[in-house]
Amino acid sequence: MKKLSIKVKMTILYTTIIALILGIVMICGLFYMNQLELSKSEEQLQENVDQFVGDLSFKKGSYEINSDVDFYDEGIMYAIYDKNGVLLHGVLPQEFPTLTKLSTNNVRTVSNNEKHWMVYDTVYNYGNNQTVWIRGIDSIHDIEDFMASLRIFMLVAFLVLVIFVGIISYRMLQRALKPVDSICKSVDQIRDGNNLTNRLSIPEKKDEMYKLAMTFNDMFQRLEESFENEKQFTSDVSHELRTPIAVLISQCEYMLENEQLSEDDKMGLSIILRQANRMSKLISQLLMIARSENGTLRLSYEEIELHMLIEMVSEELEEKATKRGIEITIDGAKEIYISGDQSLLMRVFLNLIDNGITYGTDNGWIHIHLEKQEHNAVISIEDNGIGISKTNLEKIWNRLYQVEQSRNHGMGLGLSMVQWIVKAHHGTIHVESELGKGSKFIVHLPFTL
Ligand code: ADP
C-alpha cells in the first residue's frame, strides 16, 4: 500500500466508500422488496380465502359446495377441514406437511425442508354449533424466484457500478492531479538541464496548483540569484588572485636565479614556487569553471593536429614524470586533425597525463594511444598507478570530489573541467580502472563539430 501512488490510493478509498454505501442501500432495497412482495401476497391470499368462503352456501346443519367452486384458483389451493382438523374437501400441494395445525386468522409461512408456502386459515360457524375450517395455501416460489433473480441482477449492477465508479474516480483524480505531474516534469527538466533560468508555466485558474507553481518559481528565482552571485564571486576572486600569484611566481623564479643564495634559502623559495604554481593551477581551473558556467567562456575553433598537441603536453610534463621515474610513451595514428579550441584541449590532456603521473607508481609508465575511427578521434591515456575503486568510478567526475583525503593532490576540479571541455567539443570521456592496477581514460572527439 505504501508504494501505491496517491491516485491509486484515493481511487481505492473512494471506491470502497461508494461500494459500502451502495451495498447497504442495495441490501436494504432487497429486504424492502421482499417484505413488500410478501405482504402483497398475504393480502391477496386473505382476500381470496374470504371470497372462497363467500362462494360456499351454508344452510342450517350443513354446507353446500356448488359445482362451480374451484379448489385451485389463481395459484391458490383451498381445503375444508372439520373442527377436528380432518380434511373434508379440497386439494393440498405435493409435499405439503399435512399435519400443519389450523390456526385462526393469521397468515404464516409453512415449510418442509426445501419448499415454502403461505397459509391462511379461517373458521366458519353455522347451524347449531357446527364448525368448518377453510384453508388457503399459496406457493411463495414465485416470490422466491423473483427475489433470487433480483439479487443476481443487483449483484451484477453492484459490480458494474463499483467498476464504473473506480474508473471515473481514477480519471477524475488523474485530471485533478495532472498539473502536479506537469509541475514535476518541468522541475525535472530544469534540474536535468541545470538551467535555473527556466520557469514553470502558471495555470490560469488561481487554485492550489497556481500557488504551487508560483512558490516553485519564486524558489527558482532565489536559487538563480544566489547561484549567479556565487559564480560571479568565484569568477571575480579567481580573476583578482591571478595577478598576485603570477607576480609571486615570477619573483620566486627571478630570485632562484641568484647564485649567492644559500642552499636553505633556495629550498625555501622552491617550496614557495611549487605551492604558488599549484595555487595558480587551481585558480585557473576555478576561473575556467566559473566562466563556463556563466556562459562567458567562448571556444575559439581552429584545426588541431592531435598527435602534435599531445606530444607538446607530454613534453611539458616530462620533468615531473622523470622525477618519479615514470616513462610516457605515445603511439598510434598520426596526423589526426580535429576542429577544436587548442588551449582548452591542451588542458584536457595536461590534466589527464598529470593525473597519470600524480596517481601513478614510481618507475611506472603512462601509455598514450591515438586512433582514428569513422567520425571520431579516440585518445586513451593509460597508467599503471593506484587505480580507482568501482564505487568511486562515477563520482570522480563530480566537482570537488576526491577519492580519499590521503591521496589528494588537487581540489577535485580537474576531471570535472576535463569533462566539460570534452562535452563542449561534442565528445565523450569515460574511464576504465581497477584499484591497485591502474586506470585508462578514453576520450572520443569528433573530427568536425
Ligand atoms: P584532483 O585535482 O584532486 O586530482 P581530479 O578531478 O583531477 O582532482 O580527480 C578526481 C579524483 O580522481 C582524484 O582525487 C583522484 O583520486 C582520482 N583520479 C584521477 N585520475 C586518476 C588516475 N589516473 N589514477 C587514479 N586516480 C585518479
Residues whose N, C-alpha, C, O or C-beta is under 5 A from the ligand:
A	BS01	ADP	N355 G356 Y359 G385 I386 G387 I388 I396 Y401 Q402 V403 H409 G410 M411 G412 L413 G414 L415 S416 S439
